[in-house]
Each structure stands twice: as C-alpha cells, then as structure tokens.
Amino acid sequence: MIHVRRTTRFTRRPLALALALLGPAAADAAAIDPVSPDPAPEPAAPQATFNSSFLHSSGGAVDLSRFERGNVTLAGTYRPTVHVNGQPLPGSRSIAFRHVANSESAQPCFDRNMLVGFGLDTEKLRAATEDAPATRPLGDAAICGNLGSHIPGATVDFDESEQVLRITIPQAFMRSQARGYVDPEFWEQGENVALLNYNANTFQVRRDGQRSTRTYVGIQAGANLGGWRLRQLGSLSIQSGRSQWQNTQMYAQHDLTAARAQLTVGESYTSGDILDSVRIRGVSLVSDPRMLPASQRGYAPVIRGVAESNAQVTIRQNGYIIHSTSVAPGAFEIDDLYPTGFGSDLEVTITEADGRTKTILVPYTSVPQMLREGGSRFGVWAGQVDETSVSETPFIAQGTFQYGLTNTTTVYAGTTASNSYWSGLLGAAVNTPIGAFALDVTGSRAAFRREGVRRGASTRLRYTRSIASTGTNFGVAAQRFSTRDYLGVADAARVRSLLRQGYDTTGVGGERSRFDANIGQTIGTGRLSLAGSLVDYWGGRSRGVNYTLAYGNSWRSINYNVSVQRSRIGDLFGRDDRRGGRRPGTDTTVYLSLSVPLGTAVSAPNFGVTHNRGNDGDASTQATLNGRAGDHDDVSYTLAASRSESRRRPTSHSGSASVGYRGFAGTYRAGASRSSGGSTQYSLSATGAVVAHRDGITLAQELGETNAIIHAPGAAGARIESHAGARIDRYGNAVVRSLMPYQLNTLSIDPIGASHDVELESTSESVAPRAGAFVRLEYNATVADSLLILATRPDGGPLPFGASVYDDAGQPVGVVGQASRIFARGALAGRQLTVSWGDGESEGGSCRILVPTELEGLETKGMHRSIKAACVDSGPGLAMKKAA
C-alpha cells in the first residue's frame, strides 16, 4: 500500500488527533492496484466522520467536511527528495504522479530503470519471485500504485509538505554495496565559477613616538571550468613601505573517475606515506581514497565466520558496538567496517536464532601503510624539484604502489629517479595480535663527477598498538637506520649544488638514525601523553632531542593541563662538545593552564589562566576572558591581562582586548593592547571570499576545498543550518563551505530570518560533490502576500470553523480557524475571497470578503499584516466550484 501524507507548514497533527477521537472511522480504504491513469476519478466516500458537538467555536457553526477525505495529492510531476531504505539519494528527480482506481490521491509512478537506479537488483528479484504467481514481473510499463505487487514487501510513503518520497525495498532484493556508497553517476562536478579567497591582517606598533606597520595578505585565486579546478596560492607582505609577493603554489586538477584518482598539473607535493615528500613542478596522478565508500577508506580487517542459523552478528570495540547485522546460515563476510584511528581489537559476537552465542577476537591495529584486503593505492609524479633549499631544479620521476595482500598483510614499493640518482623501496605492513608493524628497506645510488658514486641503504620500522584494558596507546613509533652514503633525492640535489660551488662534501651525510614516539596512558579520568623524537646525523653534526610530557584532566566544570617540553641540540647526555668547547643548547619549558566556564548556558563566557616558565628564568602569566554574544553567536570577544618577568629585563604588564564578527560575507576582528613599557599595538584582520557564478557575485566566508552555491530567490535573510554565519543574501544566493567530497551532503535552509511572505517548496537538498567543486542547489520559493483576516458575518457572528477559503480563480488560499480568523496566502491585494462550507443546497453556504488593493502599511499582529473585514453572504450553496 502506498501512503501519501500532505501537511501544511503549520502542522495539523493536534487538530487531526482531536478530530479523530470525535467519531468513528469509515470503512477501510480499498486496495490500490496499478492500472492505467484515470484523469478524473470519482470522489470516494468519506474516510472518516466527526461529531462537531465536541468542538466549541464561540457559538458559530463548524464545518468538518474538509477533513473527511484527508489531504489529496493532485496528479502532476513532482521533484521530491527520494529516500531508499532510510538513506537519501543525491539531488532530486522528476516523478510523475497519476490517478489510479479507488484512490483520491495520485500515486507515484516508477519504471524499471528508475528502480534499478534506486539500488534494486532485478536478478535477485527475479530469482526470488519466479515461483510466486502472486507477484507481477517488472516490465517496461510504469508502475503506478501498489509497488508491493511487483516487489514483495516494498512500500512507498510520500510526505508532500516536505517533498520527501520514502521507499523501502527488502534488502534481499537490493544490490550489495558498501555502507556509505554513492554511485559515481551522482557525483557532481558543479558550476563554472571564479573565486578569490583572502586572509588579510595588519599589525601596528607605536612606541616612543614611532610607528611600525606590518601587513600580510594571503590569497587563493582560481576558477572551475569544465571539471578542471585551477588554483593559485600566494601571499603579499608589506613592511616599512616595501612589499614582497611570494607565489606558493599553482596547479590545475581534474578527477579521473575510472582510476579513482586525481590528475594534477603544476606545483604539488609527492606523498610522504612511503617515500620522502618532495615539492615538484610537473604532473602527477595519485589515488584519491575519498572516492571510495566511507566504509572502505583506511584499514579495517575483514570479519569472517560461520552462522548455524539466521544469526545476529555484533562487533564491539573498546566495549562500544560499532556494527551489527543479520546474516543467513552458512559462511559470512563483513568487509565494510569503518576505520577507527589506529584501531583496537574487535570482539565479534554471533548470536544464533536459539539464543546460543559464540565470540571471536579479531586483532585490529594498523599503521598508515596498511590497506584492506584486495585494496590498492598508487601515485605517479614527474617534473622538476621545486624546493627552496635546493638552488637547482633537477628532473625527478617518482612512483609508489600499495596492495592489500591478505586480511593482515599489505605490501608496498616505491622508486625515485633523478639526475644521476636512483632509489628503490620495498616494504610490508602486518597486523598481529601484539600490534601492527611496517618494515621497509630503501637503497639509493647517487653519482657525482668529483666524488664518484655513493651507495647507501636505509631501514625503517614502524609500530603501533592500542591496549584497551590498560588504556595505553602507542600512536606510531618509528625507528630508522641509515648508512653514511644513503641520500634522499633532496639531499643528493643539495650535495650536487655544493659540489658545483666548489665545496668539499666528503663528510656530508644525512640522518644516521631517527626515533619518533607518541604514547598515551589513561590515568583515572585524565590522560598522560608523551611525544618525542631523537635524531642523530652523520658527519659530526649535533644530535637533536625533543620531547613533551603532558597530563590533562577535569574536575567538575574546570579543565586543567600541565606539560613539560624539552629541546636539546647536541649530545643526548649533555656532555661538552669537545670540538667547540661549549655545552649543547637546552631549552626546557613548563606550561600550566586552567579554564572554567562562568555559567551553565551555552553562550556563557569562559575564564582561563595560563603560566609558563623556562629554564632561563623567563616566565609569563596570562588571564583571559572570552565568549560569544548575539542571537546566533556571531560576535566573539576576548579580554586578556598578562605579566612577564625575566632576568634580563624588568617585569612588564600588558592588557589587550579584541572583538570579532562572523557574518555571511566573512569574519572580521579588531584588537588593541597596551604594555607597561609604553608600547601600544593595534590589529585588524579579515577573512572571506568572493565567488562569481551564473547567478551573480556572492560574498562568502573563507572557502573550503569543496563548496556549494545555494540559490533561493526571495529567501533573503534565511540561514543555512549547521553552518554558522551563512545566510542567503539579498540576491537570493549563499555559499556554503567545506562539504565532504564524494559523499552525500544534506543542506537545509532555516526560513527564520526571511520574509514571512516567502514559502519554500523544499528546505532541504542533498548532493554528492566532486573534490574542489562548487555545486549548485536551487530551492524554489514562492513570494506571496500573507494576511491575517478577522472575518465576521454581516451580523457580527463568526464564520464556521474549518470552512475553506478560495481566491477568485478558485484556488484554495486558507481555512477559517478559531475565533473566525483566517490566515491566507497568495496574491491577495484587491482580490475577492470566497468562504465556503457544507456540501449541499440546504447545508452549505458561502460569503465573500473584499481584500484592500493596498496592503502596505496595514496593522501588524505578531508576524503578519492584519485586517478586519465583513464576509458578505452570497446565497445558499457553494458560490464557486472548489479547485480540483
């Protein structure tokens, strides 16, 4: 059975519930069968009757006939948002609604191709229903009516007020797809646009009668043309009247859907996952894992098992359920788990139909190189080295490849070739019960005219482990050992440059060894973490040691953190550098912070105190008060006071204040500070964007990689939900930033803030954009006068409650509510409205209301203009035919 719901923006549910309790329901509705369209069905008998004696309407009559047949959906073509099994499909599509026998409401029609687009697997359906004579086969003709007669168990529900068509199809008849899958057919490359993204700030210091001003402007300019994204990033610095422009990056990029990759021409960086990252100017083709379904990105193990009956499989991680599904008897496989960071062991529980359970423990840890079984990833780069630290620009070609060999093993390889340079890498990553390991070996060969050939090798080991029972997490620990003559491609280019300048590079070498670690431990309700690195170099260069030990926790509403950071350049044990006669440089800093909200409201300000002290005796303490204000938290403010002390300088004090505003056209901030030394600082900053598109030029907040252009003419002032500060401008446009590429994004408009004379056909749209796209979403809006009419009969009596109101074209524009009030919407100025009630010559009646020709300047009650008018009788019976 197809259900059609139709409600107005102002819900009638309480009224409908009350009316339903007043009288018995009529006979059950007849079943709907798919038949040829019937353009003019006869009105069916009332579906329900109501006893008006239970309603009090200030002595006036009550007309409940309009509720007897519910809300009828008219035949025509609609563009609803389609939900299949609870998941919205991208965009909207035209669907024809036709009248069918025994139904007052028109029913949606589907053809075979449309159902296949919804995910229906016709082969599964045919195999399951070929021996079911009651099921009608799918043909080329459209199905209008009972979809369940062709697909057993299928249902359709249409919510006309929200323009949402909800379809359910049994999972047994659907194509097998990973969770989060969006068909590339629905990926939208978006509009042709030109854009300018900016981040500008200026800072002025006044001291002893002198001024010093520094200004910085960061710019991202570009255009989207025919699927290509052109971008140029640069910055302009101005100081003391001198300006300097620096080009950061310029490139053109395009999707290659079949390869699930991005083609980039211009300046880019090689991937650092396997080989060292190098900036190049050339061309690259690199896998984009975002093109995979969300449940196929990153590494997660495949869960395999055997069920003895129709069983429930529940997967837990750290005590939390992360997946649950039903499986048929026999072997099953679950390969669409969402990746969860570096992982923690999975507990898989199989619950049989008779209640018996079986538990399997699956190890789950990973390192960045790991992929799912059967998954692959590649990258190819070719061009010139474009590193600022390398004076020359040698040609370079680099390639990497990863492949998920088994459920627990990933193999990977990479190679780099440049001027008289070559390196190759082989490695593997393994998931084990005691953690995940990745081991790779790189060999390099660099030929120089003066020094001959230098060959070397580098071995790298990475490890990660999470132990839920103890709350311990080893993020990534890496150890690398290199021989003296091992050189990376950038190091080889630097050596070549030094040789050409006449330097002796015999003793020059790169890193000898490197160790990085990131360890976390839960202690009570707090978290202790240790992050550090130890680097040792060839050629007599100093050893570098850096680490940070931190602990964070909260008590009631108070959050506090304490950390110690230590950096050392020189010998690990602090011994003298005998060649230089000096001790290695050491810097130790202790940092404390405390923050507490001043209230329980969401917008309550927050008070914080920070203190840090170094081993040289320098120390500073700062107190801050920050918060937000405004109806939508668009205004932010910060007040701060600080005290600094040093052995080399007298103690100083300073105070500062800043205020910011986040609007639809950008974010702006102004600040000022004053120190006890007599210096004053002023700052101004602005971030935002300008986008030129087919509907005009729109000012916007700072852009993300992937964005949307919303076009809703007439809805100026309406806000975009879940996107702070974004709203429709006076031209009906808005730009929404930071959409998720290749995934379904739902954008909703909040009509609050727009004119009350505007009605949106739909307030929510879904789209799956390509990376870097500016997709266009159009929200159709109707701008019509809205009017609150206090109408009475000529004798002053009220009009019948529930009576229908029509304009002079016979279109419904409202209904009589309590106290004889009418809320009408449409082109009302100067119109003659007709109020009709009842269905017969003896029971029915009508009267007419003349609306003034000028509505501006009328009295306003609440949100709407209001008038008082007399409804003049126009004789018994219906004065005009109700609109079909």
N, C-alpha and C positions, 0 to 999 in steps of 0.2 A: 504494500500500500504506500502511495506517495502522499506525504504530508506537506501541506503548504501553509506557512504561517505568514501573516501580514499584520504588522502592528505599526502604529504611528510613532513619531519621535517621542511623544509624550505617552508613556506606557498606559495601557488599559487593563493591565492584569488585575489590580484590586477590584476594579469595576466588574470585569468579566467574572471574577471569582464570586462576587456578591450576587450577580445575576444568575449564575449557575446554581446557586443554592435556593433560588426563589421558586423554581418549578421543575417538573420532571423533564428529562431529555426525551426527544422524539425517537423515532425508530432509527436503528443503526444505518449508517450510510452504506450504500451498495458498493460492491467491489468494483474497482476500476479496471477495465480491460483495454488494451491498446487497440484502437480502431482508427479508421480514417478520420481526419479532422472534421469536427462538427462546428461550423462557424456560429451557429445560433441555437444553443441548447435551450430547452425549456427550463424555466426556474423549477428547481426541486422543492419538495415540501420542506417546511421549516425544520431545521435540525434540532431546535430546542424552543420551548415556550417558557415565558417568565410571568410571574404574578406581580403586577405593579403595585399591589396593595402594601407590599413590604417596603416600598420606597416612599419617602416623604419629600415632596417638592414644593413646599410652601403653598399648598393648595392648588397648584397647577396640574395640568394633565401630564401623563407620562406616555411617551411613545417608544416602545422597546422593539418594534418590528425590525429595525436595522441590525439588531443583534441576533436575530433568529437564524440567519444563514451564515454567520461568521463574516470573515473578510475575504472577498472573492478576488482571486488573481486573474487579471484580464489577459486575453491572448495577445501575443506580440513577441518581439525579440528583446531579450534582456541580456545584460553583460554582468552577471554575478561573479563573485569570487567563489571558486569551487574548492570544497574540502573533501578529500577522499580518505576515508578511514581516520578522520580527525586531523589529517595533515593538509594544510593549504597548498594549492598548486600555484605556481608563479603566474602573475598577471590575471587578466580577466578574458573571457571569451564569449562570443555571441552564441546564445542558446535560444532556440525557438520554443515558445510555449503555445500549445494548441488545446482547443476544447476537445474533450473526449466524452463518451456517453456516461451518464449517471454521475457527472461531476460538474459543479458550478464553476470551480476554479480551473483555469487552464493548467495543463501539465507539461513539464519539460520533455523535450524530445532528444534522444541520443541516437547517433548512428554508430556503426561498428568501429570506424576509425577513431571517433571521439572516445569510446570506451577503452580502446587499446591505448590511447594517449593518457587515460586515467590510470593505467597500470594493469588492465585486465589481460590475463594470459589466455587467449582463445583456445590454445591446445589443451591446457589444463581443464578449462570449462567443458570442452567437447568430450574429453576422456571421462570426466566425472558424470556427465549427464546424458551420454549416448543411450543408456539403458533406462532413462527416466522419461516415459512418454508424456508426463505432465509438463515437462519443461520444453518450451518452444526454442528452436535453434535460432542463433543470431543470423540474420540475413542482411541484405543491402538496404532494406527499408528502415526508416527511422522508427524507433520505439517510443511511443508517446503513451505514458500511463504506467502500468504496473511493471517495473523493471524486474521484480522478483519472479515473474513468469518466465523470463529468459535466463536470469542468473539467480538460482535458488538462494534465498536469504538476503538478497540485495534490497536496500531501502533508499529512499530519496526524501529529503526534507528541505523545503525552501522557505527561508526567512526573508520576506520581501522588504521589510523595513531596513534590514542590514545588507540586503542584496547578497546573501550567502546561500549557496546551494550545497547542502551536505549530503554526500553519497557514501554509503557503506557497502562494501563488497567483501564477502568472506575471503580470508587470507589464503585459503586453499586455491582460489581462482586468480590470485594476483601473481605477477612476475616476481621472482626472487631478486630483491635489491637490498643493498646495504643500507643501514639506517643513515639518514641524512643525505640520501642520493637525490640529486636534482639532474634531470636529463639535460645534456648539453644543448638540446634543441631549445630549451628555455633560457639559456644564458644570453643575456642582452649586452650588446656592445655599446649601447647608449647613443647619445646625441653627439653631433659635431659641435664642439664648443671651443672657446678661447678662454684662458684663465690666467689670473695673476694672484698669487698667494704672497702675502708680505708679513714680515715680522720686524717692526721698527722700534728703536728705543734711543733716547738721548739722555745724557747724564752731564750735569754741570756742577762744578765745584767752585765755590767762592771762598777765598782765603787771603787775608791781608790786602784787600782791595784788588786782587787779581782774579780773573775768571779762566777756567779751563773747561772746554766742552768736548765731549766725545759722542759721536752719533754712529749708529750701526743700523743698516737696513739689509735684512735677508730677504731674498726674492726667489720665488719659484714661478716661472712663466712657462706657458705651454699651450698646447692645443690637442684636441682629439679629432682626428679626421679619418673617416672610413675604417675604423678599427685600429688605427695607429695612434699611440699616445706619445706625443712629442713633449719633452720636458727639458728645461734648462734651469739649473740652480746656481746662484751666485750671491755675493754679498758686497756691499759698499760700506767702507769705513771712512769717516771724516773726523779729523782731529787737527786743531790749530790751523784751520783753513786748507789743509791738504786732504785730498780724497784718494782712495785706492779701491779699485774694483778687482775682485777675485772671482774667477769662474770656478765653480765647484764641480759641476757635473752637467753633461749634456748628452741626451740619448733619445732614441726612438724605439718603441717597444710594441710588439704585436703578439697576440695569442696564436699558438699552434695547437688547436683543439685535439687533433688526432694523436699528437705526440704528448699531450698533457704537459706542454712546455711553453716557455716564453722566449721569443726571439728578440734580442736587444742589439741595436746598432748604435755605437757611440761609446761613451765612457761608462765603465761598470767595474765591479769587483768580482774576482773569481771566488768561488765558495771556499770557506775555511774549514768545512767539516772534515775533509780528508787531507787536502794539501794546504799549504800556507796561502792565505789570501793575498792577492796582488791586484793593484789597480791597473787596468788596461784601457787602451783606446782602440776599439775594434768591433768585433761581432761575437755574440755568444748565443748559445741555445742551451737552456737549462730547464730541467724538470721543475714543475710547479706543483707541489703536493696539495695545494689548496684546491686543485681541480678534481681531486679525489673526494668521494663522500666523506663527511666529517668523521665517520666511524672507521675510515680506512687510513687516516693520516697518522703518522708516527707508528711506533711499535706497540703491539699488544699480541699476546700469544693466541693461537687458535685452540679453542676448547673442544676436545673430542671425548666422546663417551658412548655408552650403550644404555638405552632405556628398555625395560622389560614390558612396559605398557605405555599408555598415554600419560606422560610424566611432566612434572614441572621442574625446570632447571633454574636454580637461583645462584647467582655469582656474587660473592661478597669480597670486599677489600677493606682491611682495617675495621671490620665489623659493620661496614655500610654496604647495603645492596646496591650494586652498580648495574646489574642486568638481571632480567627474569623473563623466561619464555616457556612456552609449552612445546613439547616435542612428541613425535609419533613413536611407536615401538620400533626398536632397532637402533642402528648406529646414528649418531647425530654429530653435527659440527657447527660451532658458533665462531664465526670469523669476523664479526663486526663490533667488537668491543671498542669503546672509545679509549684512546690512550690517556693515562693519568700520570703525568710527570715522568719520573724515572721508575715509577712502579713500586709495588709491594705485593707479596704473594697473594694469590687468589684462592678463595675457598669455594669450591663448586659443590652444591648440594642437589642431588637428584631425588625428587620425591615421587614415588610410584603412585599409581591410582589407588592401591590398597593402603597407602599411608607409610609404607616402608621407605627409608631414606638411605642414601649412600653418599659419602663425602669424598671428594678428590681435592688434593692440594696441588696447585699449579704454580711453579716458580715464575715470578714476573719482576724482573729488573731489566734495565736497558741502559745503553749508552747512546749518544747521538747517532752513531753509525748504524744502528740496528733498524731493520725493516721487517715487515710482516712476511710470512712465508709466501713466496711467489711474487712479492713486490719488488720493484726496481726503481732506480733513480739514476739520472745521468746529467753530465754537464760538459759542454764543449766551449772553449774560448780561444780566440785567435786575434792578435793585434799587437800593439806596441805597449811596452811597460810605461806607465804614466805615474811613477812615484816621485814625490817632491824631493825625497832623499837621494834619488838617482839622477845624476846630471844627464845621462844618455837615455835613449829610448829604444832599446833593443827589441826585436820581434820576439813574440812569445806565443806558443801554442800549448794549451793545457786541456786535459780531459780526465774525467772521473766517472766511475760506474760502481753502483752498489746493487746487490741482489740478495733477496731473502731466500737462502738455500733451503733451510728447513724451518721448523717452528721455533728453533732455538739458535740458529746459526745464520749469520749474514756475512757474505764475503764482499770485499771491495778492493778496488785498484785505482791507480791514478798515474798520470805521466805528465811531464813538463819538458818542452823543448824550446831552446832559445839560441842566441848566437853562441856557438861552440859550447853549449850547455845542454845537459840532459839529466833527468832524474825519473825514477820509477818507484812506485809504491805498491806493495801487496799487503793485505791485512784481512783479519776476520774478527767478528764480534760474536760472543757466545753468551747466552743466558743460562746460568747454572743455579742450583739451589743455594749457593753461597754468594751469589751476586753476579753481575754482568761484567765481562771482560772484553776489551778490544785490544788486540796486539797487531801492530803493523811495522814493517821494515821498509825504509826508503834508502835507495842508493843514488848517489849523484856523481856526475862527471863534468868537470869544467876545464876547458883548455885555454891557456894563456900563452901568448907569444914569448914573454920573458921568463915565465915560471914553469912552463910546460903544462902537464895535466895534473889536476888534483882530483883524486877519487876519495869518496868518503861514504859513510853509512850512518843512519840514524834509526834508533829503535824507540818506539813509543808504546807505553802500556797505560790503559785507562781502566778504571774500576769504579763501580757504583753499587751501593747496597742500601736497602731500607729495612730496618728491623722493627716491625710494628710493636712487638711485645715489650721492647725496651724504650721505644720512642726515639731510636737512633737512626740517623740518616747520613750516609756518606754520599754527598751530591755527586761530584766527579773528582776522582783522584787520578792525576796523570804523572807519569814519570818518563822522562826522555833522556836517552844517552846518545851522544853523537861523537864520531871520531873527529880529529883535528881538521882533516881536509874536507869534511862534509860542508857543503854550502847550499843554501837555498837559492832560488833564482834571483831574488833581490840582492842577496849578499854577493853573489857572483857578479852581478852588474856593478855593484859598488867597488869590488876589488878591481874589475876591469877599468873602471873610471879612474881609480887611484893610480894604477899602473900607467895609464896614458898621461897622467900628470907628473910622472917621474918618481912616485913613492915606492918604497920597498915594502911589499906586503907578505913577505915570507912568514912572519909570525902572526899574521892576521887570521883570526878564526871566528867562528860564530859561537853559539851556545854549546857548552860542553855537556851540561845536564840541566834539567829543569824539573821541579816538582811542584804541583799545584794540588791543593786540597780544600774541600768545603765540607765541614762536618757539623751536624746539628744534633742536639740532645734535648729531649723534653725533661724538665725538672719541675714536678708539681704542675702548676698551671702556666709556667713560664717556659722559655726556650733559650738554651745556651747554644751559641754557634761559634765556630772557629773557621776562618778563611785565611789562607796564606799561600805564599809562593816563595820558592828558593831557586835562584838562578845562578849558575856558575859558567864562566866564559873561558875560552881558550885564549892564549896569547897574553897571559898575565893581567887580564882585565879584572876589575874588582868583582866580588861576589855580592849579589843583591838579595836581601831578605825582607819580606813584608808579610805582616800578619795582623789580623784583627780578631780580638776575642770580645764577644758581646753577649749580654743577657737582657731579655725583655720580659715584662710581666705586667699584670694589672691588679689593683686592689680596689674593689667596688668600681667606681667610675674613674679611678685615677690610673693612668698608664705611665710606666716608667721604664727607662732603658739606661744601661751603663755599658760602656765599651772602652777597650784599651787598644790603641793602634800603634804599631811599632814598625819603623822602617830603618834599614841599615844598608849602607853601601860600603862594602868591604868584607873583611873576614867574618865568618859566621860567629866565631867565639870572641870577637872584639880584640884580637891581638894586633899589635902595631904592624903597620905596613912598613917593613924594613927598608924597602927601596925609597919610599917617600918620607920616612921619618915622621909619620903622622898616624893618628888613630883613625879608624874608619868613622865616617859620619853616621850618627844615630839620632833618630827623631822619635820620641815617644809622646803620645797624646792621650789623655784620659778625658772621656766625654760622658756627661750625665745629662739626662733630660727627664722632665716631668710635665705631664699635661692633664688637665681636668676640665670637663665641661661645666659652665656656670649655669646650670639649669637642666631640665629634662626635655624641653622642647627640641624639635629637630633643628630649629634655627638658633638655638642657644649658643652664645659665644664660647670660645674655648680659651683658657688661660694656660700658658706654658712657661717653663723656666728651663734654660739650658746653661751648662757650665762646662768649660773645657780648660785643661791645664797641660802645658808641655813641660818637657824635662829641662828646658832652659829657663824656667820660672815664669814665662809668659802665661797669663790666664785671662779669661773673659767670662762674664756672666751676662745673660740676656733674659729679659722677661717680655713676653708678648701676649697680646690680647687680639684675637681675630675672630671674625664671624661673618654672617651674611644677613642681608636685610632686603626688603622688598617683597611684593606678593609672590614672586617666583624666584626668590633668592638671586636676583640679577645683580645686586650690589654687594660687594665684599669690602671689608676694611681690616686694617692691621695697625695696631699701636704697639710700639716697642721702646724699651729703655735698656741700655747696656752699660757695663762698667768693664774697663780694660786696665790691666796692670802689667808692668814689665820692669825688669831690672835695668833696662837701658833707657826707658822713657818714663816720665811722670804718669801717675794714674790719670785716666781720662774717663769722661762720662759722655754719653750721647743719647739722644731721643729721636724717634722717627715716627712718621705716620704716612699711611698710603690708603688710597681708596680706588676701587676698580668697578667697572660696569661691564657686564656681559650682555650684549644685545644681538639682534639678528644680523647686524652688519659687522660684528667683530667684538673684540674685547679691548678695553682701554683702561689704563692705570696711570695714576699720578701719585707722586710721593715726594716727601721732603724730610730732611734730617738736619740736626744741629749737634755739634760736638763742643765739649768744654774748651777745646783748643782754639775755638773761634771760626772753624770752617763750617760752611753750610752747603748742603747738596740738594739738588732738585732733579727729579727724573720724570720722564714721560715715556709711555710705551703704548703701542697699538699693534694688534694682530688681526688679520682678517683676509678677505679675498674678494675679488671681482670676477664674475663669470658672465661671459657673453654667450647667449644661446638664442634659439629661434623665437623665443617668447620675449626677448629683451635682454637687458643688462641687469644683473642681480648682485647686490652686495651681500656678502655671507661671512660667517665665521671662518676661522682658519680651516682649510680643507684637509681631508684625509686622502688616502690613496684612492679610494673608491667612494663616489658620492652620488646623490640623487637630486634631480630638479623636480620640485613639486609645482604643478600648475593648477591652481584652483581660483579662476577668475571670480571676483565678487566676494571672496572669503578673506579679505584683508584683515589682519589682526589675529586670525586663528593661529594657535600654537601647534607645534609638532610634538606629539607625546614622546617622552623618553629622550628628548634632545633639548637640553636646557638652552634657553635663549632663542631658539629657532622659531620663527613665525612667518606667516605669509605677509609680504609687503603690499603696498597699495596697488601694485600692478598684478597681484594675484600669484606671485612667484615666491619660492623659497628654495634654498639649497641646504640639503641635509648631508652632513659629513660622516665619514668613517663607517660605511657599510661593509658587510662581510662578503668578499667576492666568492662567486660560485656557490653560494648558499642562499637559502630563502630568507629575505628580509621583509618584515612587515612594518609599514609606516602608517601611523594613524594621526589624523588631524583632530585636535580638540577644538570644537566650534566656539568655546567660550573665548570671548575677545573679538569675535567677528560680529558683523551687524546682525541684529535679530530678524532682519528681513531676508536673510540668506538661508537657504536649505540645501544641504549637501546630499546628493543621491547616495553617496558612499563615503564613509570617513576612514576606511582602511583599505590599503592595496598592498600586494605582495610582489616582489621582484627578485630575480637572481642575477645580479650584475656580473660582468667580467671585471677582472682586476683593472683598476685605473679608469673605469667607465664613469660617465655621467648619465645615468638612466633617467628617463622622464616618466613621471607618474601624473596622470591627469585625473583630477577629481571634479566631476561635473557638479556645478552649483546652480541653483535657481534663485534669482533675486526677485522677490515679490513682497508687496506690502503685507504686513501683518497687523491686524486690528482686533482690539477687544471691544465688543459691542454689548452694551447693556440694553437689550431689546424687550419691549413690553407690548402687549396688545393695546389698541386704542383706549380701552377702558382701564388700563394700568395693570392688568393681570399678567402673570408670567406666561411665557411660551412653554409648550410641552417639553419636558425633559427628554433628551435623546432625539429630538426632531432634527432632520437633515437640512443643511443649508446649501443652496446652489447659486452659481452666478447666472447671468443672463444667457450664457452659452450652454447651460445645463450641466456644467462640471461641478462636482462637489467641492466646497471650499471650507466646510466646517460643520459643527454639530452644536446643538443647544445643550449647555451644561447646567450646573446647579445655579439657582438664583437667576435664571433666564439670561445667562451670559453666553456669548458666542465668541469663540476665538476663530477668526477667519484669516486665510492666507491666499494671496493671489493678486491679480491686477484689479484692485478694488475701487480705486478712486473713480467716482461718478457712476459706478455700476449699480444695478438694481438686483438685490439679492432676494431669493425666494426661500422661505422656510416652509417645509412640507412635513406632514406627519400622517400616519394611518395609511390604509391601503384601499379603502372603499369610499363610495359616494357618501355613505352615512357616517362612517367612522373617521374618514380623512378630512384634512383641511389644509389650508396654506395661507400665507400672508407675505407681503413684500416690504423690504427695507431699502430705502434710498441712501446710498453712501455719498457723502460730500465729495465734490470734484477736487478739492484741495485738502490733502491730509497733513501737510507740513504745518507745524505749529499747534497741532491738536494737543489736548491734555494727555500726559503720560502717566500711566498707572503701572508701577513695577517696571517691567522691561518693554512694554508695548504702548503704542498710542491707543487712546480710548475715546469712544463716543457713546452718547445716549441717543436712541432712536426708537421711533414707534413703528411697529410692524402692522401695516395696513392690510385688513382682510381682503382676499381676492376671490371669495366664494368657496363653496364646498368642493371637495375632491382635490385631486392633485392639480396644481396650477400649471405644472410643466412636467414633462417626462424625465425621470431620473436618468442620469448618464449611465450607459451600459458599461 
